[in-house]
Amino acid sequence: MNTMKLIRIVSAASVFLLTCPQTFAADDWVGMVTGSKTGTYIKVGQDIADSARKHVDIRVKESGGSIDNIKRMNSKENAAFGIVQSDVLGYMKRSNDPNLIKVANRLRMVSPLYNEEVHVFANKRIQKLSDLHGGTVSVGNAGGGSWMTATNIFKILGIQPAQIYNWDKTKAAASVIDGKLDAMIYVAGKPVTFFEKVGTLENNPDYADRFKNVHFVEISEPAIKNEYAVSSIGKRDYPWIDKTIDAVAVKAMMVSYDFSSRYNTYYDKRCTQLGHIKQSINESIGQLKSNGRTPKWKEVDLNASIGNWKRDTCTTASKSGSGNPSTENKLKEALGF
């Protein structure tokens, strides 16, 4: 699936979002789109559902990742909120589709979650990201998180690889080690078990010489750091690398449509539900860090600011006990603004 096709899919769904979400009744339960059935996103979603159970019935749904989640949130499906990568906003705003840009402007951050590092595993002839201009790189499945991040970074830096492949991570890493591919880009929270296992080839006599020619590429470009969280990759993460390097990370985050933008029965109900959900997360964060389904909860900072993301006002209002839209928004609705 190419980039334009994915943009058309999300754009077509956005037409409904821009005109119709207020026209049908909100269910008593609320759908949350997450990720694959074995991934971290769905585990986080299940923990959130458990923590909010007294106030809101959340039904956690599998998905194909960030882009799929945006598409489903902007459809008739009960998928009022979900987990996405933070750079999905930049990806959408950099599209040439005005409807997609409108959708991006109506998304809000409910809660920041944890970091997912951008790993650029490459031949040592690639010393910086710009070296991939005119080179060969694998970015994972089209529409996936690594693909989206790579697409976004290439646009930010004006990089145009000669060839982009959508190989799985095993084929991509093997091709880098064999010198047949310049680099692969893979987004996941460090340490990634896959790269830990890749490092065992360092002590294999059949691969030791080839392994000397691979490394992780440092990411220190200021333009990237404007949109991505600063991080690092070092020996504590992967004992086979010889130094700590600058890196960046996307932030996994919970997002929703801006249900505080209007005042009617549908929006009001969704806004109240989001307020209860965020309040439940705030009250349960200690327990989630200790006993959650994933250790990634230990990295969560609920007060973190994420790039250009605006915070959802339904959930900020919940701090004072209310998940309802502000009086100002109600007046704007009444006055037809």
C-alpha positions in Angstrom: 0.0 0.0 0.0 1.6 3.3 -1.0 1.5 6.6 0.8 -1.2 8.2 -1.4 -3.5 5.3 -0.9 -3.2 5.5 2.9 -3.9 9.2 2.8 -7.0 8.6 0.7 -8.3 6.0 3.2 -7.9 8.3 6.2 -9.2 11.3 4.2 -12.4 9.6 3.1 -13.1 8.7 6.7 -12.5 12.2 7.7 -15.5 13.5 5.8 -17.7 11.8 8.3 -15.8 13.3 11.2 -16.1 16.8 9.9 -19.9 16.7 9.4 -21.6 13.9 11.3 -20.3 12.8 14.8 -22.9 14.8 16.6 -25.9 13.2 14.8 -26.1 9.8 16.5 -26.5 8.8 20.1 -23.5 7.8 22.2 -23.4 4.3 23.4 -23.2 3.7 27.2 -19.9 1.9 26.5 -16.9 3.4 24.7 -14.5 1.7 22.3 -10.7 2.1 22.5 -8.6 1.2 19.5 -5.1 0.0 20.4 -2.7 -2.3 18.4 -2.0 -5.9 17.6 -3.2 -8.6 20.0 0.3 -9.4 21.2 1.6 -5.8 21.4 2.1 -3.3 24.2 -0.7 -0.9 23.1 -3.4 -3.5 23.8 -2.0 -4.3 27.2 -2.0 -0.7 28.1 -5.6 -0.4 26.9 -6.7 -3.4 29.0 -5.1 -1.8 32.1 -6.9 1.5 31.4 -10.2 -0.3 31.0 -9.7 -2.1 34.3 -8.8 1.2 36.1 -11.9 3.0 34.8 -14.3 0.1 35.2 -16.3 1.7 38.0 -17.1 4.7 35.9 -16.9 3.8 32.2 -17.3 0.5 30.3 -14.3 0.5 27.9 -14.2 -2.1 25.2 -10.6 -2.5 24.1 -10.2 -3.3 20.4 -7.3 -4.7 18.3 -6.1 -2.6 15.4 -3.4 -2.2 12.7 -1.7 0.7 14.5 -1.7 4.5 14.6 -3.1 5.2 11.1 -5.7 2.5 11.4 -6.7 4.0 14.8 -7.2 7.4 13.3 -9.2 6.0 10.5 -11.5 4.1 12.9 -11.9 7.1 15.3 -13.1 9.1 12.3 -15.8 6.6 11.2 -19.2 5.4 12.4 -17.5 2.8 14.6 -17.7 3.3 18.4 -14.0 4.1 18.7 -14.0 7.3 20.6 -10.3 7.2 21.6 -7.2 5.2 21.1 -3.4 4.9 21.4 -1.2 6.3 18.7 2.4 7.4 18.1 2.9 11.1 18.8 4.3 11.7 15.3 1.1 10.8 13.6 0.1 14.5 14.0 3.1 15.7 12.1 2.6 13.1 9.4 -1.0 14.2 8.9 -0.3 17.9 8.9 2.5 17.3 6.3 0.1 15.6 3.9 -1.3 17.5 0.9 -4.8 16.6 1.7 -6.9 19.4 3.3 -9.4 17.0 4.9 -6.6 15.1 6.6 -5.1 18.3 7.9 -8.5 19.3 9.3 -8.7 15.9 11.1 -5.2 16.5 12.6 -6.4 19.9 13.9 -9.3 18.3 15.7 -7.3 15.6 17.6 -6.4 16.0 21.2 -4.0 14.4 23.6 -5.8 12.7 26.5 -2.7 11.3 28.2 1.0 10.9 27.3 2.3 7.4 27.8 5.9 6.0 27.2 8.7 6.4 24.8 9.4 4.3 21.7 12.9 4.8 20.4 13.8 5.2 16.8 16.4 2.6 15.9 18.4 3.1 12.8 20.4 -0.1 12.3 22.9 0.5 9.5 26.1 -0.2 7.8 28.9 2.0 9.3 29.2 3.8 6.0 25.9 5.5 7.1 27.1 7.9 9.8 24.1 10.3 9.9 20.6 10.3 8.6 21.4 12.5 5.6 23.7 9.7 4.4 20.5 7.8 3.5 19.8 10.3 0.7 20.2 8.2 -2.4 20.6 5.0 -0.4 18.6 1.9 0.4 16.5 1.5 3.5 13.8 -0.8 4.9 11.0 0.8 6.9 8.6 -2.1 7.7 5.1 -2.7 6.6 3.4 0.2 4.7 1.1 1.9 7.2 2.9 0.6 10.3 4.5 2.7 13.0 8.1 2.4 11.7 7.0 3.2 8.2 5.1 6.3 9.4 8.1 7.6 11.5 10.5 7.0 8.6 8.2 8.8 6.2 7.9 11.7 8.6 11.6 12.0 9.3 12.5 11.9 5.6 10.1 14.7 4.9 11.4 16.8 7.8 15.1 16.4 6.6 14.4 16.3 2.8 15.9 12.9 2.5 15.0 10.9 -0.6 16.4 7.3 -0.5 16.9 5.7 -3.9 15.0 2.6 -2.7 12.6 2.0 0.2 11.7 -1.5 1.1 8.8 -2.8 3.3 10.7 -5.9 4.5 10.1 -7.6 7.9 12.7 -6.8 10.5 14.5 -10.1 10.2 15.1 -9.8 6.5 16.1 -6.2 6.9 18.6 -6.7 9.6 20.1 -9.7 7.8 20.5 -7.6 4.7 22.2 -4.8 6.7 24.7 -7.3 8.2 25.4 -8.8 4.8 26.1 -5.4 3.3 23.1 -5.6 0.9 21.1 -2.8 2.5 22.3 0.5 3.9 19.9 0.7 6.9 16.6 -0.3 8.5 14.4 1.9 10.7 12.5 0.2 13.5 10.5 2.0 16.2 10.1 0.3 19.6 10.8 0.9 23.2 14.4 0.1 24.2 15.7 -2.5 24.9 14.2 -4.3 21.9 14.5 -8.1 22.3 15.1 -8.4 18.6 18.2 -6.2 18.6 19.4 -8.0 21.8 19.3 -11.2 19.8 20.9 -9.6 16.8 23.8 -8.7 19.0 24.6 -12.4 19.7 26.0 -12.6 16.2 28.9 -10.6 17.4 30.4 -13.7 19.0 29.6 -16.0 16.1 32.8 -16.7 14.0 30.7 -16.9 10.8 29.4 -13.3 11.3 32.0 -11.6 13.6 33.7 -9.7 10.7 30.5 -8.6 9.1 29.1 -7.5 12.4 32.0 -5.1 12.9 30.6 -3.1 10.1 27.2 -2.4 11.6 26.0 0.1 14.2 23.1 2.3 15.3 23.1 5.7 13.7 23.1 8.7 15.9 20.1 11.1 15.6 21.0 14.6 16.7 19.5 16.9 14.0 17.8 19.9 15.6 14.8 19.7 13.2 14.0 16.2 14.4 14.2 17.2 18.0 11.5 19.8 17.5 9.0 17.0 17.0 10.5 14.0 18.8 11.5 13.3 22.4 15.2 13.3 23.1 16.5 9.9 24.1 19.7 7.8 23.9 20.8 4.3 23.1 23.8 2.8 24.9 25.5 -0.3 26.3 23.0 -0.6 29.1 20.4 -1.2 26.4 22.5 -3.3 24.0 25.8 -4.6 25.5 27.2 -5.2 22.0 27.5 -1.5 21.1 30.6 0.4 22.2 29.2 3.8 23.1 26.1 5.8 24.0 24.6 7.8 21.1 22.0 10.5 20.9 18.6 9.2 19.7 15.0 10.3 19.5 11.8 8.6 20.5 8.1 8.9 19.6 5.7 9.0 22.5 2.9 6.5 22.7 -0.1 8.4 23.7 -3.9 8.2 24.2 -5.8 10.6 21.9 -9.4 11.4 21.1 -11.5 13.7 18.9 -12.0 17.1 20.5 -15.4 16.4 22.2 -15.3 19.7 24.0 -15.6 21.7 20.7 -19.4 21.5 20.8 -22.2 21.0 23.3 -24.9 18.5 22.6 -25.9 15.1 24.1 -23.4 13.1 22.1 -20.4 15.3 22.7 -21.3 15.9 26.3 -21.5 12.2 27.0 -18.2 11.4 25.4 -16.6 14.4 27.1 -17.8 13.2 30.5 -16.5 9.6 29.8 -13.1 10.9 28.8 -13.0 13.0 32.0 -13.7 9.9 34.1 -11.1 7.8 32.2 -8.3 10.3 32.7 -9.3 10.8 36.4 -9.1 7.0 36.8 -5.6 6.8 35.2 -4.4 9.6 37.5 -5.7 7.8 40.6 -4.3 4.4 39.5 -0.9 5.4 38.1 1.0 4.1 41.1 -0.6 0.7 40.9 -0.2 0.6 37.1 3.5 1.3 37.5 3.8 -1.5 40.0 1.4 -4.1 38.7 0.4 -3.2 35.1 0.4 -5.7 32.3 3.6 -4.1 30.8 6.7 -2.6 32.5 6.4 0.4 30.1 4.0 1.9 32.7 7.1 2.7 34.8 8.2 5.3 32.2 4.9 7.2 32.0 4.9 10.9 32.9 1.3 12.0 32.9 2.3 15.7 32.9 4.7 15.5 29.9 4.2 17.9 27.0 4.4 16.4 23.5 5.4 18.6 20.6 2.5 20.4 19.0 -0.2 18.3 20.6 -3.0 20.2 22.4 -4.4 18.7 25.6 -8.0 17.5 25.7 -10.1 20.0 27.7 -12.6 17.3 28.7 -9.8 15.6 30.7 -8.2 18.8 32.1 -11.6 19.9 33.3 -11.9 16.5 35.2 -9.3 17.8 37.7 -12.0 19.9 39.2 -14.5 17.1 39.1 -16.2 17.9 35.8 -15.8 16.4 32.4 -18.1 18.8 30.7 -17.2 21.4 28.1 -16.4 24.9 29.3 -19.1 27.6 29.6 -17.3 29.5 26.9 -17.7 26.5 24.5 -21.4 26.2 25.4 -22.0 29.9 24.7 -20.1 29.6 21.3 -22.4 26.7 20.4 -25.5 28.6 21.4 -24.3 31.6 19.4 -23.5 29.5 16.4 -19.7 30.1 16.5 
